[in-house]
Amino acid sequence: MKKYIHAVPNFSEGRRTEVIEAIVAPLKGVPGVKLIDYYPDYDFNRTVVEVIGEPEPLKEALLQMAGKAYELINMEEQSGSHPRIGAQDTIPIFPLANITLEECVQLAEEIGQEIYNRYKVPVYFSGENARNEQRKDLAFIRKGQYEGLKEVAHTPERAPDIGPAALHPTAGATIVSAATRGLTAVNIILNTNNLEIAKKIAKMMRGPSGGFSTVRAVGFRLEDRNQVAVSMNMFDTDNTPIYRALEVVKFEAARYGLQVVGTQIVGTVHLDALLNCVEYYLQLVDWDRKQIIENHLIGL
């Protein structure tokens, strides 16, 4: 059976269409690699990419993509509202089918080493590849962002894991990681344009300020709808299902006389995360997922 990996690389450009297309190009038309989609964000000045593939061709495609990002993005000139430390800011990978987390950890190590060998861009390891507990958290690595990190990258606490104790003068550094599963991005839309209310609800949802430990959330404005949303990155939809987060946001919105009017899933989502919601809201009893007829197509 073929092995498949899910990767969600992020690079620090979301405005210049020609640059975005050039960076994504190495992921297109590669045997054994499928580019799902990519999501430029103007305000963040960042593009999130979703791609799946077999380990070796995917590894090479990701390395070539990173090379283009280093070539075309100058971190001395880049600015945006999303935290970042490098042109190719992150390369997280996750097991998708017939592959173990341990194999993904090893592949992440190889990607990190090859980034430095080819491009001389330093690498930080996070997730399951982190060299210590602090570096499992992206926020710790990104503290101070590119501008702040380059001033302290010479110190033992903040130095890269691969490469000299300094950032690349134009490309910065790249964070490489493996983890069990990627995040699920969910926007819960409210029937108001009051951004402060969305921010208050987001604050009580996110783990560091007393909410769900595996949720990070912000409030933001949907300009095309003239409404606001509580935007959540959910890192464990098994133990904190989407429906539970949605119900809490509904409860908090009601305090302000507001309602939830829609939910957006940004990017891909695992099927079981949606089935959890179906099972909850339909209050299914005597139910077995073997009753989903399409599940029986596998292996025919």
Sequence and secondary structure as in RCSB ss.txt:
>XXXX:A:sequence
MKKYIHAVPNFSEGRRTEVIEAIVAPLKGVPGVKLIDYYPDYDFNRTVVEVIGEPEPLKEALLQMAGKAYELINM
EEQSGSHPRIGAQDTIPIFPLANITLEECVQLAEEIGQEIYNRYKVPVYFSGENARNEQRKDLAFIRKGQYEGLK
EVAHTPERAPDIGPAALHPTAGATIVSAATRGLTAVNIILNTNNLEIAKKIAKMMRGPSGGFSTVRAVGFRLEDR
NQVAVSMNMFDTDNTPIYRALEVVKFEAARYGLQVVGTQIVGTVHLDALLNCVEYYLQLVDWDRKQIIENHLIGL
>XXXX:A:secstr
   EEEE  EES SS HHHHHHHHGGGSS TTEEEEEEEEETTTTEEEEEEEE HHHHHHHHHHHHHHHHHH  T
TT   SS  SBSEEEEEEEEEES  HHHHHHHHHHHHHHHHHHH   EEEEETT SSSGGGSHHHHHTTHHHHHH
HHTTSTTT  SBS SS BTTTB EEEEE SS  EEEEEEES   HHHHHHHHHHHBGGGTSBTTEEEEEEEETTT
TEEEEEEEES TTTS HHHHHHHHHHHHHTTT  EEEEEEES   HHHHHHHHHHHTT  S  GGGSGGGGGTT 
